[in-house]
Structures are given as C-alpha cells and as structure tokens.
Amino acid sequence: MALKPTIYKLNISLSDLNRDYYDSIDLTLALHPSETLERMMARLVAFCINAEERLKFTKGLSEVEEPDIWLRTLDDQIALWIDVGEPDVERVKKATRKAQSVKVYCFNSKSDVWWEQSKAKFDQLSAQVYRFEWSEIQALAELVQRTMPMSMMITGDSAYVTIGAGQCEINWTQLNRL
C-alpha cells in the first residue's frame, strides 16, 4: 500500500519589500512520503520569494515532468519554472526550452559540491541558480507545525520568518549571474 502525503495548512502574511508585494496567502502543502521537512520548507520559501497571483505548487515529486512550482500564463504557457534541490543539468536545459524563466533553489549540505560539478554547464543556460543556507533551512524545519500561521518579510537576500513556535532568518545567494 502506498504511503499518503502529510498535509500542512499555512496562513502566511507575506511582505516582500523588494517588490512592494504584500499578501495574505492560505496554503495547503503536501509533504510527499519521500520528502524531508527541510525540502518542503525550501519549497515554501522559494514560493514566497516569487509569490504572485497565479504561482502554484505542482505535483512535484509525484510528476517528474513538472517543476516544484510554476507560473502559467492565461494562455497556459509556462512563464516561470522553479525547481528546488540539485536537479540534473539536462532537466534544467529542458526547462529553459519550455519556460520563459527558470530558477533553481538548492538548499542542502551537498549544494556546494553539486554546484562545483555543474557550474560550467549551468553558465551556458539561461537559468538563475540560488542557494539557501542549509543550517537556516534546518532551523525553519524545526519550527514546522501541521497548522501554522506564519509571517514572512523579505528584504534584500533575506527572509525573516515568524511561526508560532519561534522565528528564524533565511538567507540566499545567487550562484550565477545572467
């Protein structure tokens, strides 16, 4: 029998000072049985950094041909493709053919090794690659509750997150320049 995802309900008060974007977002997030809390929270932060009206989570790990998050236009074109983790260069290359803009957010302790091995190939692609600090993603994952109100303020390359259980700061670095 297949394992079912664990469901998390979030009410996010989002303030993105970089883009003057302010929203209250009600989200239902599914934690895939093979996914870690850290990965789920990295997906959530990537979602909030790029938040806008039609941005959606996809089936993610359940559908290998889809990104973790995407923004589709009204005529069903892919405007933004977001992968979280350390995807294969070929996957990102395909994504650049399908989407107007592609972003990758890596987040774990192996990200530096993955980037050093893939850097030259990514430099040939029109995809933006970012790295979240692993220890900060871990700190955020420790605050997770099944139902949680959350406040996130984004300024510069940082997100200040407050959840009922505590608060933390998530920083990211752009690894390549387009």
Order of alpha helices (4+ residues) and beta strands (2+ residues): beta-beta-alpha-beta-beta-beta-alpha-beta-alpha-beta-alpha-beta-beta-beta
